[in-house]
Amino acid sequence: MFEGAHGEEHVDDGMVILQANLDDMNPEWTTYVAELLFAAGANDVYWIPIVMKRGRPGVMLNVLASREAAPRMEGIVFRETTTLGIRRIEASVHRLGRRMVAVDTPWGPVTVKVGYAGGEAVQYAPEYRECAAIAEREGVPLKAVYDEVRRAYSAAKEKADRG
């Protein structure tokens, strides 16, 4: 079972997207800024390469957060980036229900996150950190671990569907 608020499919209405365009910030700072935002409660942080006025390359910072967390996120963005302004866009987020399922692999059980829409499994993804640990420990390419976990999940699902 998925722990937290996303076990059941739902829509979060009280969300905001904060955006800032940056053309004069050291790109090495992006990881640091993203980590601070996630640690402060951001739901998502992503950067988009853009071309700004006069053809200058830049990035657009996007932060998805609850309306209540937005002031905290804005404080981090103003403190840790070179922006002089932040756009605030009201947003709703449709979230799939999620369940964590363990599948058996040659390296032991691995967790797969399964996404449900209308009660039907429509997405699944192996847990990256578990797969990366196996790849490193076993000296196996990460993509081979992913392929095996996906195969194991598909086989287990097919078996369960047959009854």
Accessible surface in RSA format (square Angstrom, percent):
REM  Atomic radii and reference values for relative SASA: ProtOr
REM  Chains: A
REM  Algorithm: Lee & Richards
REM  Probe-radius: 1.40
REM  Slices: 20
REM RES _ NUM      All-atoms   Total-Side   Main-Chain    Non-polar    All polar
REM                ABS   REL    ABS   REL    ABS   REL    ABS   REL    ABS   REL
RES MET A   1   146.51  75.9 105.45  69.8  41.05  97.7 103.55  88.0  42.95  56.9
RES PHE A   2    39.22  19.6  31.94  19.8   7.29  19.0  31.94  19.4   7.29  20.9
RES GLU A   3   145.38  83.5 133.43 100.9  11.94  28.4  64.71 125.2  80.67  65.9
RES GLY A   4    65.89  81.3   0.00   N/A  65.89  81.3  38.04 104.4  27.85  62.4
RES ALA A   5    84.18  77.4  52.99  81.8  31.18  70.9  65.14  91.7  19.04  50.4
RES HIS A   6    34.13  18.7  34.13  23.7   0.00   0.0  18.18  18.7  15.95  18.6
RES GLY A   7    11.18  13.8   0.00   N/A  11.18  13.8   9.31  25.5   1.87   4.2
RES GLU A   8   112.77  64.7 110.06  83.3   2.71   6.5  61.88 119.7  50.90  41.6
RES GLU A   9    63.27  36.3  40.05  30.3  23.22  55.3  21.62  41.8  41.65  34.0
RES HIS A  10    51.70  28.3  41.90  29.1   9.80  25.1  46.34  47.8   5.35   6.2
RES VAL A  11    80.10  52.7  56.93  51.5  23.17  55.8  56.93  49.5  23.17  62.9
RES ASP A  12    37.86  26.5  33.88  33.7   3.98   9.4  10.42  24.5  27.44  27.4
RES ASP A  13    96.78  67.8  86.21  85.8  10.57  25.0  33.60  79.1  63.18  63.0
RES GLY A  14    26.56  32.8   0.00   N/A  26.56  32.8  17.50  48.0   9.06  20.3
RES MET A  15     9.54   4.9   9.54   6.3   0.00   0.0   0.58   0.5   8.97  11.9
RES VAL A  16     0.00   0.0   0.00   0.0   0.00   0.0   0.00   0.0   0.00   0.0
RES ILE A  17    43.40  24.7  43.40  32.3   0.00   0.0  43.40  31.3   0.00   0.0
RES LEU A  18     1.90   1.1   1.30   0.9   0.60   1.5   1.59   1.1   0.32   0.9
RES GLN A  19    30.61  17.1  29.86  21.8   0.75   1.8   0.66   1.4  29.95  22.7
RES ALA A  20     1.37   1.3   0.86   1.3   0.51   1.2   1.23   1.7   0.14   0.4
RES ASN A  21    53.80  37.1  38.73  37.4  15.07  36.3   7.59  18.3  46.22  44.7
RES LEU A  22     4.62   2.6   0.88   0.6   3.74   9.4   2.23   1.6   2.38   6.4
RES ASP A  23    46.32  32.4  17.46  17.4  28.86  68.3   4.97  11.7  41.35  41.2
RES ASP A  24   102.34  71.7  70.69  70.4  31.65  74.8  41.07  96.7  61.28  61.1
RES MET A  25    20.17  10.4   2.45   1.6  17.72  42.2   3.68   3.1  16.49  21.8
RES ASN A  26    60.04  41.4  49.71  48.0  10.33  24.9  17.33  41.7  42.70  41.3
RES PRO A  27   101.24  73.8  93.04  84.8   8.21  29.8  95.56  78.9   5.68  35.3
RES GLU A  28   142.81  82.0 116.76  88.3  26.04  62.0  51.42  99.5  91.39  74.6
RES TRP A  29   106.56  42.8 105.43  51.0   1.13   2.7  88.96  47.4  17.60  28.6
RES THR A  30    26.66  19.0  26.60  27.0   0.05   0.1   8.35  11.2  18.31  27.7
RES THR A  31    86.40  61.4  81.87  83.0   4.53  10.8  53.54  71.9  32.86  49.7
RES TYR A  32   120.01  56.0 117.71  67.0   2.31   6.0  84.67  63.6  35.34  43.6
RES VAL A  33     0.36   0.2   0.36   0.3   0.00   0.0   0.36   0.3   0.00   0.0
RES ALA A  34    15.25  14.0  15.25  23.5   0.00   0.0  15.25  21.5   0.00   0.0
RES GLU A  35   105.25  60.4  99.22  75.1   6.03  14.4  43.29  83.7  61.96  50.6
RES LEU A  36    54.07  30.1  51.54  36.9   2.53   6.4  52.01  36.5   2.05   5.5
RES LEU A  37     0.00   0.0   0.00   0.0   0.00   0.0   0.00   0.0   0.00   0.0
RES PHE A  38    96.09  48.1  81.67  50.6  14.42  37.5  81.92  49.7  14.17  40.6
RES ALA A  39    93.25  85.7  47.81  73.8  45.44 103.4  61.02  85.9  32.24  85.4
RES ALA A  40    22.66  20.8   8.94  13.8  13.72  31.2  19.74  27.8   2.91   7.7
RES GLY A  41    41.40  51.1   0.00   N/A  41.40  51.1  27.76  76.2  13.64  30.6
RES ALA A  42    10.30   9.5   0.00   0.0  10.30  23.4   0.00   0.0  10.30  27.3
RES ASN A  43    66.34  45.7  35.08  33.9  31.26  75.3   8.32  20.0  58.03  56.1
RES ASP A  44    60.16  42.1  60.16  59.9   0.00   0.0   8.23  19.4  51.93  51.8
RES VAL A  45    14.70   9.7   0.03   0.0  14.67  35.4   0.03   0.0  14.67  39.8
RES TYR A  46    90.02  42.0  86.77  49.4   3.25   8.5  63.54  47.8  26.48  32.6
RES TRP A  47    59.57  23.9  35.65  17.3  23.92  56.2  34.29  18.3  25.29  41.0
RES ILE A  48    71.92  40.9  71.49  53.3   0.43   1.0  71.92  51.8   0.00   0.0
RES PRO A  49   113.01  82.4  98.06  89.4  14.95  54.4  98.71  81.5  14.30  88.9
RES ILE A  50    36.82  21.0  25.66  19.1  11.16  26.9  33.21  23.9   3.61   9.8
RES VAL A  51   119.39  78.6  89.17  80.7  30.21  72.8  89.17  77.5  30.21  81.9
RES MET A  52    40.14  20.8  28.15  18.6  11.99  28.6  35.67  30.3   4.47   5.9
RES LYS A  53   140.42  68.5 122.78  75.3  17.64  42.0  78.35  70.5  62.08  66.1
RES ARG A  54   194.30  81.6 146.30  74.6  48.00 114.3  80.34 109.8 113.96  69.1
RES GLY A  55    53.55  66.0   0.00   N/A  53.55  66.0  25.98  71.3  27.57  61.7
RES ARG A  56    85.82  36.0  83.92  42.8   1.90   4.5  54.51  74.5  31.31  19.0
RES PRO A  57   109.74  80.0 103.24  94.1   6.50  23.6 103.41  85.4   6.33  39.3
RES GLY A  58    12.65  15.6   0.00   N/A  12.65  15.6   7.70  21.1   4.95  11.1
RES VAL A  59    40.49  26.6  40.49  36.7   0.00   0.0  40.49  35.2   0.00   0.0
RES MET A  60    36.69  19.0  36.69  24.3   0.00   0.0  35.27  30.0   1.42   1.9
RES LEU A  61     1.29   0.7   1.29   0.9   0.00   0.0   1.29   0.9   0.00   0.0
RES ASN A  62     1.22   0.8   1.22   1.2   0.00   0.0   0.04   0.1   1.18   1.1
RES VAL A  63     0.44   0.3   0.41   0.4   0.03   0.1   0.41   0.4   0.03   0.1
RES LEU A  64    23.52  13.1  23.52  16.8   0.00   0.0  23.52  16.5   0.00   0.0
RES ALA A  65     0.00   0.0   0.00   0.0   0.00   0.0   0.00   0.0   0.00   0.0
RES SER A  66    34.41  29.1  34.02  45.4   0.40   0.9  24.67  52.5   9.75  13.7
RES ARG A  67   107.41  45.1 103.15  52.6   4.26  10.1  41.85  57.2  65.56  39.7
RES GLU A  68   139.78  80.3 115.20  87.2  24.58  58.5  76.23 147.4  63.55  51.9
RES ALA A  69     5.34   4.9   4.76   7.3   0.58   1.3   5.28   7.4   0.07   0.2
RES ALA A  70     0.00   0.0   0.00   0.0   0.00   0.0   0.00   0.0   0.00   0.0
RES PRO A  71    82.86  60.4  71.72  65.4  11.14  40.5  73.67  60.8   9.19  57.1
RES ARG A  72   129.46  54.4 115.79  59.0  13.67  32.6  63.52  86.8  65.94  40.0
RES MET A  73     0.00   0.0   0.00   0.0   0.00   0.0   0.00   0.0   0.00   0.0
RES GLU A  74    38.11  21.9  38.11  28.8   0.00   0.0   6.18  12.0  31.93  26.1
RES GLY A  75    26.98  33.3   0.00   N/A  26.98  33.3  24.90  68.3   2.08   4.7
RES ILE A  76    11.11   6.3  11.11   8.3   0.00   0.0  11.11   8.0   0.00   0.0
RES VAL A  77     1.77   1.2   1.77   1.6   0.00   0.0   1.77   1.5   0.00   0.0
RES PHE A  78    99.41  49.7  81.98  50.8  17.43  45.4  82.18  49.8  17.23  49.3
RES ARG A  79   165.47  69.5 131.12  66.8  34.35  81.8  74.41 101.7  91.06  55.2
RES GLU A  80    50.09  28.8  41.14  31.1   8.95  21.3   4.11   7.9  45.98  37.5
RES THR A  81    13.47   9.6   0.00   0.0  13.47  32.1   0.54   0.7  12.94  19.6
RES THR A  82    47.32  33.7  28.62  29.0  18.70  44.6  36.04  48.4  11.28  17.1
RES THR A  83    16.15  11.5   3.62   3.7  12.53  29.9   4.62   6.2  11.53  17.4
RES LEU A  84   180.32 100.4 146.17 104.6  34.15  85.8 149.52 105.0  30.80  82.9
RES GLY A  85    39.41  48.6   0.00   N/A  39.41  48.6  29.96  82.2   9.45  21.2
RES ILE A  86    35.93  20.4   3.33   2.5  32.60  78.6   4.75   3.4  31.18  84.6
RES ARG A  87   101.51  42.6  96.39  49.1   5.12  12.2  67.18  91.8  34.33  20.8
RES ARG A  88   106.25  44.6  74.73  38.1  31.52  75.1  33.38  45.6  72.87  44.2
RES ILE A  89    75.45  42.9  72.31  53.9   3.14   7.6  75.45  54.3   0.00   0.0
RES GLU A  90   101.64  58.4  80.89  61.2  20.75  49.4  64.64 125.0  37.00  30.2
RES ALA A  91    18.92  17.4   8.48  13.1  10.44  23.7  17.32  24.4   1.60   4.2
RES SER A  92    72.28  61.1  42.95  57.3  29.33  67.6  23.42  49.9  48.86  68.4
RES VAL A  93    29.58  19.5  26.86  24.3   2.71   6.5  29.58  25.7   0.00   0.0
RES HIS A  94   117.67  64.3  89.33  62.1  28.34  72.5  63.00  64.9  54.67  63.6
RES ARG A  95    22.62   9.5  19.82  10.1   2.80   6.7   4.36   6.0  18.25  11.1
RES LEU A  96    48.52  27.0  46.30  33.1   2.22   5.6  46.30  32.5   2.22   6.0
RES GLY A  97     2.06   2.5   0.00   N/A   2.06   2.5   2.06   5.7   0.00   0.0
RES ARG A  98    55.63  23.4  55.63  28.4   0.00   0.0   4.61   6.3  51.02  30.9
RES ARG A  99    58.37  24.5  58.37  29.8   0.00   0.0  18.45  25.2  39.92  24.2
RES MET A 100    57.18  29.6  42.46  28.1  14.73  35.1  42.82  36.4  14.36  19.0
RES VAL A 101    52.27  34.4  48.28  43.7   3.99   9.6  52.27  45.4   0.00   0.0
RES ALA A 102    74.29  68.3  45.18  69.7  29.11  66.2  45.29  63.8  29.01  76.8
RES VAL A 103     6.23   4.1   1.65   1.5   4.58  11.0   6.23   5.4   0.00   0.0
RES ASP A 104   118.83  83.2 105.65 105.2  13.18  31.2  34.92  82.2  83.91  83.7
RES THR A 105    16.74  11.9   0.00   0.0  16.74  39.9   4.62   6.2  12.12  18.3
RES PRO A 106   103.88  75.7  59.08  53.9  44.80 162.8  72.95  60.2  30.93 192.2
RES TRP A 107    60.58  24.3  35.53  17.2  25.05  58.8  32.40  17.3  28.18  45.7
RES GLY A 108    25.82  31.8   0.00   N/A  25.82  31.8  23.46  64.4   2.36   5.3
RES PRO A 109    99.00  72.1  80.46  73.3  18.54  67.4  80.75  66.7  18.24 113.4
RES VAL A 110     1.14   0.8   0.41   0.4   0.73   1.8   1.14   1.0   0.00   0.0
RES THR A 111    30.25  21.5  29.97  30.4   0.27   0.7   9.03  12.1  21.21  32.1
RES VAL A 112     0.00   0.0   0.00   0.0   0.00   0.0   0.00   0.0   0.00   0.0
RES LYS A 113    71.47  34.9  69.33  42.5   2.14   5.1  22.90  20.6  48.57  51.7
RES VAL A 114     0.22   0.1   0.22   0.2   0.00   0.0   0.22   0.2   0.00   0.0
RES GLY A 115     6.61   8.2   0.00   N/A   6.61   8.2   4.97  13.6   1.64   3.7
RES TYR A 116    60.19  28.1  60.12  34.2   0.07   0.2  34.56  26.0  25.62  31.6
RES ALA A 117    31.84  29.3  26.51  40.9   5.33  12.1  26.91  37.9   4.93  13.0
RES GLY A 118    74.11  91.4   0.00   N/A  74.11  91.4  43.79 120.2  30.32  67.9
RES GLY A 119    69.46  85.7   0.00   N/A  69.46  85.7  36.51 100.2  32.95  73.8
RES GLU A 120   116.92  67.1 111.41  84.3   5.51  13.1  38.29  74.1  78.63  64.2
RES ALA A 121    26.45  24.3   9.38  14.5  17.08  38.8   9.78  13.8  16.67  44.2
RES VAL A 122    69.44  45.7  38.95  35.3  30.49  73.5  48.01  41.7  21.43  58.1
RES GLN A 123   111.79  62.5 106.92  78.1   4.87  11.6  26.78  57.0  85.00  64.5
RES TYR A 124    73.48  34.3  58.77  33.4  14.71  38.3  41.70  31.3  31.79  39.2
RES ALA A 125    47.87  44.0  47.72  73.6   0.15   0.3  47.72  67.2   0.15   0.4
RES PRO A 126     6.54   4.8   0.13   0.1   6.41  23.3   0.13   0.1   6.41  39.9
RES GLU A 127    45.84  26.3  44.96  34.0   0.88   2.1   4.22   8.2  41.62  34.0
RES TYR A 128   127.79  59.7 123.37  70.2   4.42  11.5  83.23  62.5  44.57  54.9
RES ARG A 129   201.84  84.7 195.32  99.6   6.51  15.5  69.27  94.7 132.57  80.3
RES GLU A 130    65.03  37.3  58.72  44.4   6.31  15.0  38.84  75.1  26.19  21.4
RES CYS A 131     0.00   0.0   0.00   0.0   0.00   0.0   0.00   0.0   0.00   0.0
RES ALA A 132    27.72  25.5  23.45  36.2   4.27   9.7  24.96  35.1   2.76   7.3
RES ALA A 133    53.93  49.6  43.55  67.2  10.39  23.6  51.58  72.6   2.35   6.2
RES ILE A 134     9.95   5.7   9.95   7.4   0.00   0.0   9.95   7.2   0.00   0.0
RES ALA A 135    13.16  12.1   9.83  15.2   3.33   7.6  10.23  14.4   2.93   7.8
RES GLU A 136   156.80  90.0 128.92  97.5  27.88  66.4  53.37 103.2 103.44  84.5
RES ARG A 137   148.30  62.3 111.26  56.7  37.04  88.2  76.19 104.1  72.11  43.7
RES GLU A 138    82.14  47.2  55.39  41.9  26.76  63.7   6.26  12.1  75.89  62.0
RES GLY A 139    69.56  85.8   0.00   N/A  69.56  85.8  37.44 102.8  32.11  71.9
RES VAL A 140    36.31  23.9  29.50  26.7   6.81  16.4  31.73  27.6   4.58  12.4
RES PRO A 141    81.67  59.5  68.90  62.8  12.77  46.4  80.97  66.9   0.70   4.3
RES LEU A 142    64.34  35.8  57.76  41.3   6.58  16.5  57.76  40.6   6.58  17.7
RES LYS A 143   157.16  76.7 150.31  92.2   6.84  16.3  97.42  87.7  59.73  63.6
RES ALA A 144    36.70  33.7  30.45  47.0   6.25  14.2  33.31  46.9   3.39   9.0
RES VAL A 145     0.00   0.0   0.00   0.0   0.00   0.0   0.00   0.0   0.00   0.0
RES TYR A 146    46.24  21.6  46.24  26.3   0.00   0.0  33.74  25.4  12.50  15.4
RES ASP A 147    91.78  64.3  85.00  84.6   6.78  16.0  27.66  65.1  64.12  63.9
RES GLU A 148    34.57  19.8  31.27  23.7   3.30   7.8   8.93  17.3  25.64  20.9
RES VAL A 149     0.01   0.0   0.01   0.0   0.00   0.0   0.01   0.0   0.00   0.0
RES ARG A 150    96.72  40.6  96.06  49.0   0.67   1.6  29.32  40.1  67.40  40.9
RES ARG A 151   134.30  56.4 125.86  64.2   8.43  20.1  77.67 106.2  56.63  34.3
RES ALA A 152     8.43   7.8   3.74   5.8   4.69  10.7   5.64   7.9   2.79   7.4
RES TYR A 153    15.56   7.3  15.56   8.9   0.00   0.0   9.76   7.3   5.80   7.1
RES SER A 154    52.12  44.0  46.25  61.7   5.87  13.5  34.51  73.5  17.60  24.7
RES ALA A 155    49.54  45.5  37.41  57.7  12.13  27.6  44.66  62.9   4.88  12.9
RES ALA A 156    49.82  45.8  38.53  59.5  11.29  25.7  45.45  64.0   4.37  11.6
RES LYS A 157    76.30  37.2  70.70  43.4   5.60  13.3  45.30  40.8  31.00  33.0
RES GLU A 158   103.63  59.5  99.43  75.2   4.21  10.0  31.34  60.6  72.29  59.0
RES LYS A 159   144.67  70.6 140.70  86.3   3.96   9.4  83.72  75.4  60.95  64.9
RES ALA A 160    76.31  70.2  48.52  74.9  27.79  63.2  60.04  84.6  16.27  43.1
RES ASP A 161   101.72  71.3  66.66  66.3  35.06  82.9  31.78  74.8  69.93  69.7
RES ARG A 162   173.94  73.0 132.60  67.6  41.35  98.4  76.30 104.3  97.65  59.2
RES GLY A 163    99.95 123.3   0.00   N/A  99.95 123.3  52.38 143.8  47.56 106.5
END  Absolute sums over single chains surface
CHAIN  1 A     9945.9       7736.1       2209.8       5699.9       4246.1
END  Absolute sums over all chains
TOTAL          9945.9       7736.1       2209.8       5699.9       4246.1
